[in-house]
Amino acid sequence: MHTVSRLIVVVLFEGVDLLDVTGPPEVFSLARRETDEAADYDIVLAAETMDPVTTGAGVRVLPDVTFDELSARSIDTLIVPGAVEMDDRRGVHPRIDPAVVDRVRRLAGRTRRVTSVCVGAHILAAAGLLDGKRATTHWSTAQRLAADHPAVEVDADPIFIREGDVWTGAGISACLDLSLALVADDLGEAVALRVARQLVMYLKRPSGQSQFSVPLEQVSTTRRVEDLRHHILRHLAEPLTVADLAACAHVSDRQLTRIFKNELGTTPHAYIESVRVEAARRQLESTDATLERVASTCGFGTVDTLVRAFRRRLDTTPTEYRRRFRTGASAPGQAVPPGSVGVRRRRPRGSGGRRLR
C-alpha cells in the first residue's frame, strides 16, 4: 500500500512546557508502529538555533532542525506548544515571544494543518491564525485569550476544538487527546484506539468532552450556597423545586435565583439538571443499573426526561454513553474493549462555564 510521508513539526522555544513538546511525538510514533498502513510520520523539533532549549520543567531538549532549514519543506502538521510565566501582579499568564509568533505565522503559510497545545493558542492568536474561529486553551488563561483577541471565539470547555485545518487543545495532558484525534483524522478511529491502548489511556476522549466535571468546575464563596449544593446532592432523587430550595435557605424564590446566578453563574434548575446528569453519567459508567433505575435515583423521574437531558447536555443518549464510556463491569450482554472510545461530555451550558467572547 502506498505510504504518505507527513512532516510533523513541533515548535521549540525557551520555557516551553515539556509535556506539550514530548506528548504529541509519542502518539505519532506509536501510530507509525501500530499499523502497516500508517502514514510515514516524520517528527521533528524545530527551533531558532540548534542550541539546547530549556523547558519550563528545567529539562533541556535538543532541536532536530532550525526554522530556516524548514524553509524548503512542505509541512503536514505544525504543533505549537505553550509556556506560562508567573508574577505577583498578573498571576499565571502565557509567554508570548514576538519572534516565535512571527516564525509560526510564516510556517503556517505552508502547512496543511496548524495545531496548538494548551496556552500555545495564545501564540496562534497573536499570529492572526484564530481570527473568526472558535478556539480553546487551558482554562486558567481563557479569559486572557478572550480579552486580548476579541476576534477569537474562546470556548474554555472542550479538550480540543477543530475549525477547518486549525486545531486548538486544552490544558497540558490534553495534547494526547488532540494528537489521537489527529491520528484518527489521518488513519481512522481503529488505529487511534490501538494507540490509546498502548498509551494506557483508558478512554480516547473526543473533542466535546469537558475539561471539568460539575463538582470541580463550580466554586461558591458562601456557606449558604455550599449548604444548598450539599442539600441537592443528598436529595437528588426528590423533586427539588425552587420553592423547596428557597425554604431550605430561608430566602424568597426570587432571592434564591439571584444567589445561584451570582454565585454559580446559572439558574437553580440548570444547576440541578447538571448535577443529575453528572450522577447519571457515573452510574452509566460503572454500574449495570437499568435506565429506569438511573432515571429514578438521579431525580429525572422518567427515562424520557433522562434521555432529553443527555441529548441537551452531552449530545448523546444514555444508552450510547454507556456503550462507549463504560469503565466498570460490562453492560449486560456487551463487552467493552480496552481503550474504548468516549462520547462528548460537555460542561452544562448553564453551569458557570460560559463561552467567552
C-alpha positions in Angstrom: 0.0 0.0 0.0 1.2 3.5 -0.8 2.7 5.3 2.2 2.2 9.0 2.5 5.1 11.0 4.1 3.9 13.5 6.6 6.2 16.0 8.2 5.2 16.9 11.8 6.9 20.0 13.2 6.9 20.8 16.9 7.9 24.4 17.7 10.5 24.8 20.4 11.4 27.9 22.4 12.7 28.8 25.8 10.4 27.9 28.7 8.1 25.7 26.7 6.0 23.2 28.6 7.8 19.8 28.4 4.7 17.6 28.0 3.4 19.8 25.2 6.6 19.0 23.4 7.0 15.3 24.1 3.4 14.1 24.2 2.4 14.5 20.5 5.6 12.9 19.1 4.9 9.8 21.3 1.4 9.5 19.9 2.5 9.8 16.2 5.4 7.4 16.7 3.1 4.8 18.2 0.7 5.3 15.3 3.5 4.6 12.9 4.3 1.4 14.8 0.7 0.2 15.2 -0.2 -0.2 11.6 1.5 -1.2 8.4 -0.8 1.2 6.5 0.3 4.2 8.6 1.5 7.4 7.1 5.2 7.8 7.4 5.2 10.4 10.1 8.5 12.3 10.1 8.5 14.1 13.5 11.0 16.9 14.1 11.6 19.5 16.8 12.3 22.9 15.3 13.9 25.9 17.0 15.6 29.2 16.1 19.1 27.6 16.5 20.4 24.1 17.2 21.3 25.1 20.8 19.5 23.2 23.6 16.2 24.6 24.7 15.4 24.7 28.4 11.8 23.8 29.0 9.6 25.1 31.8 10.4 21.9 33.8 14.1 22.6 33.6 14.7 19.7 31.2 16.8 20.6 28.2 15.7 19.5 24.7 17.8 19.3 21.6 16.2 20.6 18.3 16.3 18.5 15.2 16.3 21.3 12.8 16.3 25.1 12.7 13.3 27.1 11.4 15.4 28.2 8.4 16.2 24.6 7.5 12.4 24.0 7.0 12.0 26.8 4.5 12.1 24.5 1.5 10.0 21.7 3.0 6.2 21.2 3.0 4.8 20.8 6.4 1.9 18.5 7.1 1.2 19.4 10.8 2.6 22.3 12.8 2.3 21.8 16.5 2.7 25.0 18.6 3.1 24.2 22.4 2.7 26.8 25.1 4.6 28.3 28.0 3.5 30.2 31.1 5.0 32.7 33.4 4.1 33.7 37.0 4.3 37.0 38.7 2.7 38.6 41.7 0.7 41.2 39.7 -0.8 39.0 36.9 -0.5 35.5 38.3 -0.3 32.8 35.6 -0.1 34.3 32.1 1.1 33.0 28.7 4.6 33.6 27.5 4.4 35.2 24.0 7.7 35.9 22.2 7.1 38.1 19.1 9.9 36.2 17.3 8.2 32.9 17.9 4.9 34.4 16.8 6.5 35.6 13.5 8.0 32.2 12.9 4.7 30.4 13.5 2.9 32.8 11.1 5.4 32.1 8.3 5.5 28.3 8.9 1.7 28.2 9.0 1.5 29.6 5.5 2.8 26.3 4.0 1.3 23.9 6.5 -1.7 21.6 5.8 -3.0 21.9 9.4 -1.9 24.0 12.3 -2.4 23.0 16.0 -1.8 24.5 19.4 -1.4 22.7 22.7 -2.5 24.4 25.9 -1.6 28.1 26.0 0.0 27.7 22.6 -3.3 29.0 21.4 -2.2 32.5 22.5 0.7 32.3 20.0 -1.7 31.2 17.2 -4.0 34.1 18.1 -1.1 36.6 18.2 -0.2 35.3 14.7 -3.7 36.1 13.5 -4.4 32.4 12.8 -7.5 32.2 15.1 -9.4 35.3 14.0 -13.0 34.5 13.3 -12.6 31.0 14.7 -13.7 29.1 17.8 -10.8 28.0 19.9 -9.9 26.6 23.3 -6.9 26.8 25.6 -6.1 26.0 29.2 -8.9 27.1 31.5 -6.6 29.3 33.5 -5.8 31.6 30.6 -9.0 31.5 28.7 -10.2 34.9 30.0 -6.9 36.4 29.0 -7.2 34.9 25.5 -10.7 36.3 25.0 -9.7 39.8 26.3 -6.5 40.0 24.2 -8.1 38.7 21.0 -11.8 39.7 20.6 -11.9 38.3 17.1 -11.5 34.8 18.5 -14.5 33.0 20.0 -12.9 31.4 23.1 -14.6 28.3 24.5 -12.8 27.2 27.6 -14.8 24.0 28.0 -13.8 21.3 25.3 -10.5 19.5 25.5 -9.9 20.3 21.9 -11.6 22.1 19.0 -11.3 21.7 15.3 -12.0 24.7 13.0 -11.2 23.5 9.5 -7.5 23.0 9.3 -6.8 24.7 12.6 -7.0 22.7 15.8 -6.6 24.0 19.4 -6.1 21.9 22.5 -6.8 22.5 26.2 -4.6 22.0 29.2 -1.3 20.1 29.0 -2.3 16.4 29.1 -5.0 17.1 26.5 -2.1 17.1 24.0 -2.5 13.4 23.9 -6.2 13.6 23.2 -5.6 16.2 20.5 -2.8 14.0 18.9 -5.0 11.0 19.0 -7.7 12.9 17.1 -5.2 14.0 14.5 -4.2 10.3 14.1 -7.8 9.3 13.8 -8.3 12.0 11.1 -5.3 10.6 9.2 -5.6 6.9 9.7 -9.1 6.2 11.2 -10.5 5.5 14.6 -9.3 1.9 14.8 -5.7 3.0 14.7 -6.2 5.8 17.2 -7.8 3.4 19.6 -4.9 1.0 19.3 -2.5 3.9 20.1 -4.7 4.9 23.1 -4.4 1.3 24.4 -0.6 1.4 24.1 -0.6 4.7 26.0 -2.7 3.0 28.7 -5.2 5.8 28.2 -8.4 4.3 29.5 -10.5 6.3 27.0 -9.8 8.2 23.9 -11.8 11.4 24.6 -13.4 13.2 21.7 -13.4 17.0 21.3 -16.6 17.8 23.1 -15.6 16.2 26.4 -15.2 18.9 29.0 -12.1 19.8 30.9 -14.2 19.7 34.1 -16.9 17.8 35.8 -19.7 19.6 37.7 -18.3 19.1 41.3 -14.9 20.6 40.2 -16.0 23.4 38.0 -18.2 25.5 40.3 -16.8 27.1 43.3 -19.1 29.2 45.6 -17.9 31.7 48.1 -20.6 31.5 50.7 -21.6 28.9 53.3 -25.2 29.2 52.3 -24.6 28.1 48.7 -22.3 25.3 49.8 -25.1 24.1 52.1 -27.6 24.2 49.2 -25.3 22.2 47.0 -24.9 19.5 49.6 -28.7 19.5 50.1 -29.2 19.0 46.4 -26.7 16.0 46.4 -28.4 14.4 49.4 -31.9 14.8 47.9 -31.2 14.3 44.3 -34.0 11.7 43.7 -36.6 14.2 45.1 -38.4 16.9 43.1 -36.1 19.8 44.3 -38.2 22.7 43.3 -37.1 26.3 43.6 -39.6 26.8 46.4 -38.1 23.8 48.3 -34.6 25.2 48.0 -35.7 28.7 48.9 -37.3 27.3 52.1 -34.1 25.4 52.9 -32.1 28.5 52.5 -34.7 30.7 54.3 -34.9 33.1 51.4 -37.6 34.0 48.8 -37.8 32.2 45.4 -36.5 35.4 43.7 -33.6 35.8 46.0 -32.6 32.1 45.6 -32.5 32.6 41.8 -30.4 35.7 42.3 -28.0 33.8 44.6 -27.5 31.0 42.1 -26.9 33.4 39.3 -24.3 35.5 41.3 -22.5 32.6 42.9 -22.7 29.8 40.3 -23.5 31.7 37.1 -26.6 29.6 36.4 -30.2 29.1 37.5 -31.3 26.6 40.2 -33.0 24.4 37.6 -29.9 24.3 35.3 -27.6 23.5 38.2 -29.8 20.7 39.5 -30.0 19.2 36.0 -26.3 19.4 35.6 -25.7 17.6 38.9 -28.3 14.9 37.9 -26.6 14.3 34.6 -23.3 14.0 36.4 -24.7 11.5 38.8 -26.4 9.5 35.9 -23.1 9.6 34.0 -21.3 8.0 36.9 -23.9 5.3 37.2 -23.8 4.5 33.5 -20.0 4.3 33.5 -19.7 2.0 36.5 -23.0 0.0 37.1 -25.4 -2.3 35.4 -28.4 -0.3 36.6 -31.3 -0.1 34.2 -32.1 3.3 32.6 -35.3 3.3 34.7 -33.3 2.9 37.8 -30.8 5.6 36.8 -33.6 8.0 36.0 -35.3 7.3 39.3 -32.3 7.5 41.6 -30.9 10.6 39.9 -34.2 12.5 40.1 -35.2 12.5 36.4 -38.4 10.6 37.1 -38.7 9.0 33.6 -36.3 7.6 31.1 -37.6 10.2 28.5 -36.6 13.0 30.8 -33.2 11.4 31.3 -32.7 11.0 27.5 -33.7 14.6 26.9 -31.2 15.9 29.5 -28.4 13.8 28.0 -29.2 15.0 24.5 -29.3 18.6 25.6 -26.0 18.5 27.7 -23.9 15.7 26.2 -25.2 15.4 22.6 -25.8 11.7 23.0 -28.2 9.2 24.6 -27.7 7.3 27.9 -27.5 4.0 26.1 -24.9 5.3 23.7 -23.0 6.9 26.5 -22.9 3.6 28.5 -21.8 1.6 25.4 -18.9 3.9 24.6 -17.8 5.3 28.0 -18.1 2.2 30.3 -15.3 1.9 32.8 -16.6 -0.8 35.1 -18.1 -4.2 34.5 -19.5 -4.7 31.1 -23.1 -3.7 30.4 -25.5 -6.7 30.1 -24.6 -8.7 27.1 -21.9 -6.3 25.9 -18.1 -6.4 26.3 -16.3 -3.1 26.1 -12.8 -3.4 24.5 -9.8 -1.8 26.2 -9.3 1.8 25.1 -13.0 2.1 24.2 -13.8 5.5 22.7 -15.7 8.0 24.8 -18.5 10.4 23.9 -18.9 14.1 24.2 -19.0 15.3 27.8 -19.8 19.0 27.8 -19.9 21.3 30.7 -23.5 22.2 31.0 -24.4 25.4 29.3 -25.8 26.9 32.4 -23.3 25.7 34.9 -21.0 28.6 35.1 -18.8 27.5 32.1 -20.0 30.3 29.9 -18.5 30.7 26.4 -16.2 33.7 26.3 -16.4 36.4 23.6 
